[in-house]
Amino acid sequence: MTSPTRQALVVRGGWTGHEPVETTDAVLPFLTEHGYAVRVEDSTAVYADADYLAGVDVIVQTVTMSTIEPAELTGLRDAVAAGTGLAGWHGGIADSFRNSSDYLQLVGGQFAAHPPRAPREELAGDASDNFVRYTVDIVPERADHPIVAGLDSFELTTEQYWVLTDAYNDVLATTTLPARDFDPWDRPVTCPAVWTRRWGSGRVVVATPGHDLGVVTDPNVRTIIERGILWASR
């Protein structure tokens, strides 16, 4: 184990159904093993501490369906622009602060929906009603990117995110949502599943798989998350 030379900030909270504590706890040993001194916060208030953020090399965020104060958002955006990396997964980064278009611009994608299983299937009345079998496709032209290098397209059974995005993202992997006979849309929709984004001197990484600990510890997803943290880091 190397001695800590870099600083990682883990910010977690919001909707507990995404297991923010459990999923980030699973990543903490990786950060320590790769030489990070880790600070864990259960509130976004830390984002308003500009002096502290100036020394943070990477922020790992999993905060779903929450809100953020103006000073906190300004601090986060300024820190990333100055070189602090930002990485996260699923709703913890792609559905964090619906009240903020400035946050959406920073991360480059907003959760819109996760289509449910077919209504003719037996449903449980819980989150698993939105778990479908789907494929994450590595973009062939980006297959040499260090976050996805050596990975093949892979399948998951979990929430498949339909996200609203823009052309500024560097998309490394996609997923295609079919148009089923009971869906209101009439053709398949391909959405980014893994992307990076430059913001000033900083790097942002988003992976839409990661609903719970079982998905975060899937070998493919875990590899993408871990490599993404290292790639984003200052």
C-alpha positions as CSV (number, residue, x, y, z in Angstrom):
1,M,0.0,0.0,0.0
2,T,1.3,3.4,-0.9
3,S,1.4,6.3,1.5
4,P,-1.4,8.8,0.9
5,T,-0.3,11.5,-1.5
6,R,-3.6,12.5,-3.0
7,Q,-6.9,13.7,-1.6
8,A,-10.3,12.1,-2.3
9,L,-13.6,13.5,-1.1
10,V,-16.6,11.1,-1.0
11,V,-19.9,12.9,-0.8
12,R,-22.9,10.7,-0.3
13,G,-26.6,11.0,0.6
14,G,-30.0,11.5,-0.9
15,W,-32.4,8.7,-1.6
16,T,-31.3,5.6,0.5
17,G,-32.7,3.2,-2.1
18,H,-29.5,3.7,-4.1
19,E,-27.5,2.5,-1.1
20,P,-25.2,5.6,-1.0
21,V,-23.4,4.4,2.2
22,E,-23.0,0.8,1.1
23,T,-21.8,1.5,-2.4
24,T,-19.3,4.2,-1.4
25,D,-18.0,2.0,1.4
26,A,-17.2,-0.6,-1.3
27,V,-15.0,1.9,-3.1
28,L,-13.1,3.2,0.0
29,P,-10.5,0.4,0.1
30,F,-9.7,1.0,-3.6
31,L,-9.1,4.7,-2.9
32,T,-6.8,3.9,0.1
33,E,-4.9,1.3,-1.9
34,H,-4.2,3.8,-4.6
35,G,-2.7,6.4,-2.4
36,Y,-5.6,8.6,-1.5
37,A,-6.3,10.1,1.9
38,V,-10.1,9.9,2.0
39,R,-12.6,12.2,3.6
40,V,-16.3,11.2,3.7
41,E,-19.1,13.7,4.0
42,D,-22.9,13.0,4.3
43,S,-23.7,16.5,3.1
44,T,-23.0,18.7,0.1
45,A,-22.2,21.6,2.5
46,V,-18.5,20.7,2.0
47,Y,-18.7,22.0,-1.5
48,A,-18.9,25.6,-0.2
49,D,-15.4,25.3,1.4
50,A,-13.4,26.6,-1.5
51,D,-10.1,26.4,0.4
52,Y,-10.5,22.7,1.1
53,L,-11.7,21.8,-2.4
54,A,-8.7,23.5,-3.9
55,G,-6.6,20.6,-2.4
56,V,-9.0,17.8,-3.4
57,D,-7.8,15.6,-6.4
58,V,-11.1,13.8,-7.0
59,I,-14.7,13.9,-5.7
60,V,-16.7,10.7,-5.7
61,Q,-20.3,11.6,-5.4
62,T,-23.4,9.5,-4.9
63,V,-26.3,11.8,-3.9
64,T,-29.7,11.1,-5.5
65,M,-32.8,13.3,-5.7
66,S,-31.5,15.9,-3.4
67,T,-31.0,19.7,-3.6
68,I,-27.9,21.9,-3.5
69,E,-27.4,25.4,-2.3
70,P,-26.1,28.1,-4.6
71,A,-22.8,28.5,-2.7
72,E,-22.3,24.7,-2.8
73,L,-22.9,24.4,-6.5
74,T,-20.6,27.4,-7.2
75,G,-17.9,25.7,-5.1
76,L,-18.3,22.4,-6.9
77,R,-18.2,23.9,-10.4
78,D,-15.3,26.2,-9.6
79,A,-13.3,23.3,-8.1
80,V,-13.8,21.1,-11.1
81,A,-12.9,23.9,-13.4
82,A,-9.7,24.3,-11.5
83,G,-8.8,20.7,-11.8
84,T,-10.6,18.6,-9.2
85,G,-12.0,15.5,-10.8
86,L,-15.7,14.4,-10.4
87,A,-16.8,10.8,-10.7
88,G,-20.0,9.0,-9.8
89,W,-22.6,6.4,-10.9
90,H,-26.3,6.1,-11.5
91,G,-28.7,8.5,-9.8
92,G,-25.9,9.5,-7.5
93,I,-24.5,11.8,-10.2
94,A,-27.0,11.7,-13.0
95,D,-30.1,12.5,-10.8
96,S,-28.6,14.5,-8.0
97,F,-30.0,18.0,-8.1
98,R,-33.1,18.4,-10.3
99,N,-33.4,22.0,-9.2
100,S,-30.2,23.0,-10.9
101,S,-29.6,23.4,-14.6
102,D,-26.0,24.6,-13.8
103,Y,-25.3,21.2,-12.3
104,L,-26.8,19.4,-15.3
105,Q,-24.5,21.4,-17.5
106,L,-21.5,20.4,-15.4
107,V,-22.2,16.6,-15.5
108,G,-23.7,16.4,-19.0
109,G,-26.6,14.2,-18.4
110,Q,-29.9,14.0,-16.4
111,F,-31.9,10.8,-15.6
112,A,-35.3,10.9,-17.4
113,A,-36.7,7.4,-16.8
114,H,-36.0,3.7,-16.3
115,P,-38.6,1.8,-18.2
116,P,-40.3,-0.9,-16.2
117,R,-40.6,-4.6,-16.9
118,A,-43.5,-5.7,-19.2
119,P,-46.9,-5.3,-17.4
120,R,-47.7,-8.9,-18.3
121,E,-44.9,-10.1,-16.0
122,E,-45.5,-10.8,-12.4
123,L,-44.4,-7.6,-10.5
124,A,-43.2,-7.3,-6.9
125,G,-44.4,-3.8,-6.2
126,D,-40.8,-2.6,-5.4
127,A,-37.7,-1.3,-7.2
128,S,-37.2,-4.6,-8.9
129,D,-40.3,-3.9,-11.1
130,N,-37.9,-1.6,-13.0
131,F,-35.1,-4.2,-13.4
132,V,-34.7,-5.3,-17.0
133,R,-32.0,-7.3,-18.8
134,Y,-30.1,-5.0,-21.0
135,T,-26.7,-4.5,-22.7
136,V,-24.0,-1.9,-22.1
137,D,-22.3,-1.5,-25.5
138,I,-18.7,-0.2,-25.6
139,V,-18.4,2.3,-28.4
140,P,-16.0,0.8,-30.9
141,E,-14.2,4.0,-31.7
142,R,-13.6,4.6,-28.0
143,A,-12.6,1.0,-27.1
144,D,-9.0,2.1,-26.4
145,H,-10.0,4.7,-23.8
146,P,-8.3,3.8,-20.5
147,I,-11.7,3.6,-18.7
148,V,-13.0,0.9,-21.0
149,A,-9.9,-0.6,-22.6
150,G,-10.1,-4.4,-22.8
151,L,-13.8,-4.5,-21.9
152,D,-16.4,-6.1,-24.1
153,S,-20.0,-5.2,-24.2
154,F,-21.8,-6.7,-21.2
155,E,-25.3,-7.4,-19.8
156,L,-26.9,-6.4,-16.5
157,T,-30.3,-6.9,-14.9
158,T,-31.1,-3.6,-13.2
159,E,-32.5,-0.2,-14.0
160,Q,-31.7,0.8,-17.6
161,Y,-31.3,4.6,-17.6
162,W,-32.8,6.8,-20.3
163,V,-30.8,10.0,-19.9
164,L,-31.0,13.5,-21.5
165,T,-27.6,14.6,-22.7
166,D,-25.7,16.8,-25.1
167,A,-23.0,16.6,-27.7
168,Y,-20.2,17.8,-25.4
169,N,-19.9,14.4,-23.8
170,D,-17.2,11.9,-24.9
171,V,-19.4,8.8,-24.9
172,L,-17.5,5.5,-24.1
173,A,-20.5,3.2,-23.8
174,T,-24.2,3.2,-24.8
175,T,-27.3,1.3,-24.1
176,T,-30.4,1.0,-26.3
177,L,-33.9,1.0,-24.9
178,P,-36.2,-1.0,-27.1
179,A,-39.6,0.2,-28.2
180,R,-41.9,-2.5,-26.8
181,D,-45.5,-3.0,-27.9
182,F,-46.8,-1.3,-24.8
183,D,-44.3,1.6,-24.7
184,P,-45.5,5.1,-25.8
185,W,-42.3,5.6,-27.9
186,D,-42.3,4.0,-31.4
187,R,-38.6,3.4,-32.0
188,P,-35.5,2.3,-30.0
189,V,-33.6,5.0,-28.1
190,T,-29.8,4.8,-27.6
191,C,-28.5,6.7,-24.6
192,P,-25.0,7.1,-23.2
193,A,-24.2,4.6,-20.4
194,V,-20.7,5.8,-19.7
195,W,-19.3,9.2,-20.6
196,T,-16.6,11.7,-19.8
197,R,-16.7,15.4,-19.9
198,R,-14.1,18.2,-19.6
199,W,-14.9,21.2,-17.5
200,G,-12.1,23.8,-17.5
201,S,-9.0,21.9,-16.2
202,G,-11.2,19.2,-14.6
203,R,-12.5,15.9,-15.7
204,V,-16.0,14.4,-15.1
205,V,-16.9,10.7,-15.4
206,V,-20.5,9.3,-15.3
207,A,-21.5,5.7,-15.3
208,T,-25.3,5.1,-15.4
209,P,-25.2,1.5,-14.0
210,G,-25.0,1.4,-10.2
211,H,-28.4,1.1,-8.7
212,D,-27.2,-0.8,-5.7
213,L,-24.3,-2.6,-4.2
214,G,-24.9,-5.7,-6.4
215,V,-24.5,-3.6,-9.5
216,V,-21.6,-1.5,-8.3
217,T,-19.7,-4.7,-7.5
218,D,-20.4,-6.3,-10.9
219,P,-16.8,-6.8,-12.3
220,N,-17.4,-4.7,-15.4
221,V,-19.2,-1.9,-13.6
222,R,-16.6,-1.9,-10.8
223,T,-13.8,-1.7,-13.3
224,I,-15.4,1.3,-15.0
225,I,-16.0,3.1,-11.7
226,E,-12.5,2.5,-10.4
227,R,-10.8,3.4,-13.7
228,G,-13.0,6.4,-14.0
229,I,-12.0,7.7,-10.6
230,L,-8.3,7.4,-11.5
231,W,-8.8,9.0,-14.9
232,A,-10.8,11.9,-13.5
233,S,-8.3,12.6,-10.6
234,R,-6.2,15.7,-10.9
